[in-house]
Amino acid sequence: MTTAITRGEEVMTDFQFKAIIKMVLSIARKTKDANAIIRELEKLLPEDERGSDED
């Protein structure tokens, strides 16, 4: 017997989306270092999804 495992996607509420945007804006206002902003954004993603998109 084979069992299929699917990865469910969670739905983000407007409140959650706005909270993330506010967090990113706060980080951006505190630093002019784009790499610091990138590092903070990467923390929001699971490790396997943090790859570079510079393919």
C-alpha positions in Angstrom: 0.0 0.0 0.0 1.3 3.4 -1.0 0.5 6.6 0.9 0.7 9.9 -0.8 1.9 12.8 1.4 1.0 16.3 0.3 2.3 19.5 1.7 -0.6 21.8 2.6 -0.3 25.6 2.1 -1.5 27.8 4.9 -3.6 30.8 4.1 -2.3 34.1 5.4 -4.7 36.6 6.9 -4.6 40.3 6.1 -3.4 40.9 9.6 -0.5 38.5 9.3 0.5 39.9 5.9 0.4 43.5 7.2 2.5 42.4 10.3 5.2 41.0 8.0 5.2 44.1 5.8 5.5 46.3 9.0 8.4 44.2 10.2 10.3 44.4 6.9 9.7 48.2 6.8 11.0 48.5 10.4 14.2 46.6 9.5 14.7 48.6 6.3 14.3 51.9 8.2 16.9 50.8 10.9 19.6 49.9 8.4 20.7 50.7 4.9 22.3 47.3 4.7 20.3 45.2 2.1 22.1 42.1 3.3 20.7 42.5 6.8 17.2 42.9 5.4 17.7 39.7 3.3 18.9 37.8 6.3 15.8 38.8 8.3 13.5 37.9 5.5 15.1 34.5 5.0 14.4 33.7 8.7 10.7 33.7 7.8 11.2 30.8 5.3 11.8 27.2 6.0 15.5 26.3 5.6 14.9 24.4 2.4 13.2 27.4 0.7 15.9 29.9 1.6 17.9 29.4 -1.6 19.2 32.1 -3.8 17.1 33.1 -6.9 20.2 34.1 -8.8 20.0 31.1 -11.1 
